[in-house]
Amino acid sequence: MLIDHAAAQRIRELREIRGFSPEALAAAIKDASKNAPWGERGAVDAHTIRRIEKHGHVPGPRVQFVLARFFDLTPHELWQPRRSRVAA
C-alpha cells in the first residue's frame, strides 16, 4: 500500500479552508460532478476522504483525479513521487 502524508495534510488543509467536514466535502464533490467537465469520473465518499487524511492512503487514479480537479489542481500537484510503500 502506498502512503503520502504530505498529500494527506494538503487535502485536509484544502478541505478545512473551505469549511468542509469529510461528509460535506464528499457532498460538494458529488454536487460539483453534475456540471463539471471531470464529473463523469464520479465522486468520492467520506470514508475514502477520512482514510486519505488519517492514514496517508494514496487512492487510485480516478479518486486522485476527482479530488485534485475539485480543488482546481492536477493529481501530480497533490500526490508526488515522495510517497512511500508500506507493508500491507
Backbone as a printed PyTorch tensor [residue, N CA C, xyz], in Angstrom:
tensor([[[  0.8480,  -1.1740,   0.0000],
         [  0.0000,   0.0000,   0.0000],
         [  0.8960,   1.2410,   0.0000]],

        [[  0.5310,   2.2260,  -0.7660],
         [  1.2850,   3.4740,  -0.8220],
         [  0.7080,   4.4700,   0.1690]],

        [[  1.6010,   5.2460,   0.7980],
         [  1.1590,   6.3130,   1.6820],
         [  1.8490,   7.6070,   1.2810]],

        [[  1.1720,   8.7060,   1.5210],
         [  1.7160,  10.0270,   1.2190],
         [  1.1300,  10.9890,   2.2440]],

        [[  1.8670,  11.2020,   3.3240],
         [  1.3700,  12.0580,   4.4040],
         [  1.3210,  13.5280,   4.0050]],

        [[  2.1980,  13.9460,   3.1070],
         [  2.1730,  15.3360,   2.6450],
         [  0.8840,  15.6070,   1.8680]],

        [[  0.4850,  14.6780,   1.0150],
         [ -0.7720,  14.8360,   0.2660],
         [ -1.9580,  14.8210,   1.2240]],

        [[ -1.9090,  13.9500,   2.2290],
         [ -2.9970,  13.8750,   3.2080],
         [ -3.1550,  15.2080,   3.9290]],

        [[ -2.0420,  15.7910,   4.3300],
         [ -2.0960,  17.0790,   5.0200],
         [ -2.6310,  18.1750,   4.1020]],

        [[ -2.1960,  18.1690,   2.8630],
         [ -2.6470,  19.1980,   1.9010],
         [ -4.1490,  19.0750,   1.6630]],

        [[ -4.6600,  17.8700,   1.5050],
         [ -6.0980,  17.6800,   1.2880],
         [ -6.8770,  18.1420,   2.5170]],

        [[ -6.3910,  17.7980,   3.7120],
         [ -7.0540,  18.2390,   4.9370],
         [ -7.0960,  19.7700,   4.9890]],

        [[ -5.9730,  20.4080,   4.6570],
         [ -5.9220,  21.8730,   4.6570],
         [ -6.9030,  22.4640,   3.6470]],

        [[ -6.9230,  21.9240,   2.4420],
         [ -7.8400,  22.4150,   1.4130],
         [ -9.2910,  22.2500,   1.8410]],

        [[ -9.5930,  21.1310,   2.4660],
         [-10.9460,  20.8710,   2.9470],
         [-11.3260,  21.8530,   4.0540]],

        [[-10.4260,  22.0190,   5.0210],
         [-10.7250,  22.8910,   6.1580],
         [-10.8130,  24.3620,   5.7660]],

        [[ -9.9890,  24.7900,   4.8170],
         [-10.0510,  26.1770,   4.3300],
         [-11.4470,  26.4880,   3.7980]],

        [[-12.0690,  25.4990,   3.1730],
         [-13.4150,  25.6850,   2.6180],
         [-14.5080,  25.4150,   3.6430]],

        [[-14.1270,  25.0340,   4.8510],
         [-15.0970,  24.8090,   5.9170],
         [-15.8670,  23.5110,   5.8100]],

        [[-15.3080,  22.5210,   5.1110],
         [-15.9880,  21.2420,   4.9100],
         [-15.5520,  20.1990,   5.9330]],

        [[-16.4910,  19.4040,   6.3810],
         [-16.1790,  18.1450,   7.0550],
         [-15.9280,  17.1320,   5.9370]],

        [[-15.4080,  15.9440,   6.2480],
         [-15.2810,  14.9490,   5.1780],
         [-16.6200,  14.6470,   4.4950]],

        [[-17.6990,  14.6070,   5.2700],
         [-19.0270,  14.3500,   4.6690],
         [-19.4620,  15.4940,   3.7710]],

        [[-19.2230,  16.7240,   4.2260],
         [-19.6000,  17.8860,   3.4170],
         [-18.7530,  17.9660,   2.1440]],

        [[-17.4720,  17.6080,   2.2340],
         [-16.6270,  17.5910,   1.0360],
         [-17.1330,  16.5520,   0.0520]],

        [[-17.4670,  15.3720,   0.5370],
         [-17.9970,  14.3290,  -0.3480],
         [-19.2680,  14.8120,  -1.0440]],

        [[-20.1490,  15.4810,  -0.3000],
         [-21.3890,  16.0020,  -0.8860],
         [-21.0960,  17.1010,  -1.9020]],

        [[-20.1440,  17.9740,  -1.5940],
         [-19.7930,  19.0560,  -2.5220],
         [-19.1940,  18.4990,  -3.8060]],

        [[-18.3600,  17.4850,  -3.6920],
         [-17.7800,  16.8500,  -4.8850],
         [-18.8900,  16.2210,  -5.7150]],

        [[-19.8190,  15.5360,  -5.0540],
         [-20.9330,  14.9090,  -5.7680],
         [-21.7550,  15.9530,  -6.5110]],

        [[-22.0640,  17.0690,  -5.8400],
         [-22.8300,  18.1410,  -6.4800],
         [-22.0590,  18.7610,  -7.6500]],

        [[-20.7760,  19.0340,  -7.4340],
         [-19.9560,  19.6480,  -8.4890],
         [-19.8070,  18.7250,  -9.6910]],

        [[-19.7870,  17.4230,  -9.4370],
         [-19.5710,  16.4740, -10.5320],
         [-20.7210,  16.4650, -11.5320]],

        [[-21.8700,  16.9790, -11.1340],
         [-23.0270,  17.0100, -12.0420],
         [-22.8010,  17.9600, -13.2120]],

        [[-22.0020,  19.0040, -13.0050],
         [-21.8050,  20.0140, -14.0470],
         [-20.3570,  20.1830, -14.4850]],

        [[-19.4390,  19.5760, -13.7900],
         [-18.0200,  19.7670, -14.0840],
         [-17.5760,  18.8870, -15.2480]],

        [[-16.5840,  19.3500, -16.0130],
         [-16.0690,  18.5460, -17.1180],
         [-15.4890,  17.2050, -16.6500]],

        [[-15.0200,  17.1480, -15.4060],
         [-14.4610,  15.9150, -14.8520],
         [-15.5380,  15.0480, -14.1960]],

        [[-16.7670,  15.5080, -14.2040],
         [-17.8550,  14.8590, -13.4820],
         [-18.1420,  13.4240, -13.8580]],

        [[-17.8410,  13.0390, -15.0810],
         [-18.1000,  11.6500, -15.4970],
         [-17.2120,  10.6660, -14.7400]],

        [[-16.2020,  11.1610, -14.0560],
         [-15.3090,  10.2980, -13.2720],
         [-15.9170,   9.9160, -11.9310]],

        [[-17.0490,  10.5190, -11.5770],
         [-17.7360,  10.1390, -10.3500],
         [-17.3720,  11.0020,  -9.1620]],

        [[-17.6420,  10.4760,  -7.9770],
         [-17.4510,  11.2210,  -6.7420],
         [-16.5060,  10.4570,  -5.8190]],

        [[-16.3580,  10.9610,  -4.6110],
         [-15.5070,  10.3480,  -3.5950],
         [-16.3090,  10.3150,  -2.3050]],

        [[-16.3240,   9.1790,  -1.6260],
         [-17.1210,   9.1070,  -0.3990],
         [-16.3180,   9.5980,   0.8110]],

        [[-17.0330,   9.9340,   1.8850],
         [-16.4050,  10.4810,   3.0930],
         [-15.4300,   9.4850,   3.7220]],

        [[-15.7400,   8.2010,   3.6550],
         [-14.8430,   7.1840,   4.2150],
         [-13.4720,   7.2510,   3.5460]],

        [[-13.4520,   7.3950,   2.2330],
         [-12.1930,   7.4790,   1.4950],
         [-11.4340,   8.7460,   1.8640]],

        [[-12.1460,   9.8410,   1.9990],
         [-11.5050,  11.1030,   2.3890],
         [-10.8610,  10.9530,   3.7680]],

        [[-11.5680,  10.3580,   4.7050],
         [-11.0160,  10.1390,   6.0500],
         [ -9.7890,   9.2230,   6.0050]],

        [[ -9.8560,   8.1800,   5.2010],
         [ -8.7350,   7.2410,   5.0810],
         [ -7.4940,   7.9330,   4.5210]],

        [[ -7.6890,   8.7870,   3.5410],
         [ -6.5730,   9.5440,   2.9650],
         [ -5.9680,  10.4550,   4.0310]],

        [[ -6.8190,  11.2150,   4.7020],
         [ -6.3330,  12.1900,   5.6720],
         [ -5.7170,  11.5400,   6.9120]],

        [[ -6.3110,  10.4810,   7.4050],
         [ -5.8530,   9.8640,   8.6480],
         [ -4.6080,   9.0030,   8.4620]],

        [[ -4.5850,   8.2330,   7.3850],
         [ -3.5200,   7.2490,   7.2030],
         [ -2.5410,   7.5890,   6.0780]],

        [[ -2.8100,   8.6530,   5.3200],
         [ -1.9450,   8.9760,   4.1930],
         [ -2.1670,   8.0700,   3.0000]],

        [[ -3.2980,   7.3500,   3.0070],
         [ -3.6310,   6.4180,   1.9170],
         [ -3.5610,   7.1280,   0.5710]],

        [[ -2.9160,   6.4950,  -0.3880],
         [ -2.8820,   7.0090,  -1.7570],
         [ -3.9560,   6.2550,  -2.5370]],

        [[ -5.0250,   6.9540,  -2.9300],
         [ -6.1100,   6.2830,  -3.6520],
         [ -5.7180,   5.9910,  -5.0970]],

        [[ -6.5900,   5.3010,  -5.7890],
         [ -6.3760,   5.0000,  -7.1890],
         [ -6.4560,   6.2470,  -8.0550]],

        [[ -6.0890,   6.1070,  -9.3210],
         [ -6.0360,   7.2550, -10.2260],
         [ -7.3600,   8.0120, -10.3540]],

        [[ -8.4920,   7.3150, -10.3660],
         [ -9.7780,   8.0050, -10.5100],
         [-10.0310,   8.9380,  -9.3420]],

        [[ -9.8460,   8.4470,  -8.1290],
         [-10.1000,   9.2680,  -6.9420],
         [ -9.0790,  10.4010,  -6.8590]],

        [[ -7.8330,  10.1220,  -7.1940],
         [ -6.8280,  11.1860,  -7.2190],
         [ -7.2640,  12.2980,  -8.1670]],

        [[ -7.7160,  11.9100,  -9.3470],
         [ -8.1300,  12.8780, -10.3590],
         [ -9.3150,  13.7070,  -9.8670]],

        [[-10.3380,  13.0510,  -9.3300],
         [-11.5450,  13.7570,  -8.8910],
         [-11.2230,  14.7350,  -7.7650]],

        [[-10.4800,  14.2920,  -6.7640],
         [-10.1280,  15.1950,  -5.6640],
         [ -9.3030,  16.3800,  -6.1680]],

        [[ -8.3060,  16.1110,  -6.9730],
         [ -7.4600,  17.1850,  -7.4800],
         [ -8.2680,  18.1820,  -8.3000]],

        [[ -9.0880,  17.7040,  -9.2060],
         [ -9.8650,  18.6050, -10.0620],
         [-10.8640,  19.4110,  -9.2600]],

        [[-11.4450,  18.8130,  -8.2200],
         [-12.3720,  19.5690,  -7.3770],
         [-11.6720,  20.7970,  -6.7960]],

        [[-10.4080,  20.6440,  -6.4290],
         [ -9.6390,  21.7500,  -5.8590],
         [ -8.8590,  22.5290,  -6.9170]],

        [[ -9.2070,  22.3520,  -8.1940],
         [ -8.5610,  23.0370,  -9.3170],
         [ -7.0540,  22.7740,  -9.3710]],

        [[ -6.6830,  21.5280,  -9.1090],
         [ -5.2960,  21.0930,  -9.1840],
         [ -5.1930,  19.8940, -10.1210]],

        [[ -3.9880,  19.4680, -10.3930],
         [ -3.7810,  18.2050, -11.0990],
         [ -3.4030,  17.1520, -10.0560]],

        [[ -3.6080,  15.8900, -10.3480],
         [ -3.2270,  14.8580,  -9.3820],
         [ -1.7610,  14.9540,  -8.9440]],

        [[ -0.8730,  15.3070,  -9.8570],
         [  0.5510,  15.3860,  -9.5140],
         [  0.8830,  16.5790,  -8.6190]],

        [[ -0.0350,  17.5270,  -8.5040],
         [  0.1790,  18.6250,  -7.5660],
         [ -0.1440,  18.1910,  -6.1370]],

        [[ -0.9030,  17.1220,  -5.9820],
         [ -1.2120,  16.5840,  -4.6500],
         [ -0.3440,  15.3840,  -4.3210]],

        [[ -0.3690,  14.3990,  -5.1860],
         [  0.3880,  13.1600,  -4.9510],
         [  1.6490,  13.1960,  -5.7960]],

        [[  2.7910,  13.2090,  -5.1340],
         [  4.0590,  13.3030,  -5.8400],
         [  4.9280,  12.0930,  -5.5190]],

        [[  6.0060,  11.9230,  -6.2260],
         [  6.8530,  10.7310,  -6.0540],
         [  7.4270,  10.5530,  -4.6530]],

        [[  7.2330,  11.4920,  -3.7590],
         [  7.7760,  11.3700,  -2.4000],
         [  7.0640,  10.3150,  -1.5550]],

        [[  5.9650,   9.7860,  -2.0260],
         [  5.2240,   8.8060,  -1.2410],
         [  6.0660,   7.5520,  -1.0080]],

        [[  5.6840,   6.7800,  -0.0060],
         [  6.4420,   5.5840,   0.3170],
         [  5.5370,   4.3660,   0.3580]],

        [[  6.1510,   3.2090,   0.2650],
         [  5.4120,   1.9480,   0.2850],
         [  5.5440,   1.3430,   1.6730]],

        [[  4.4150,   0.8360,   2.1850],
         [  4.4250,   0.1660,   3.4880],
         [  3.8500,  -1.2240,   3.3150]],

        [[  4.2070,  -2.1040,   4.2140],
         [  3.6830,  -3.4750,   4.1600],
         [  2.1990,  -3.4550,   4.4400]],

        [[  1.4660,  -4.2590,   3.7060],
         [  0.0040,  -4.2890,   3.8630],
         [ -0.4130,  -5.0680,   5.0790]]])
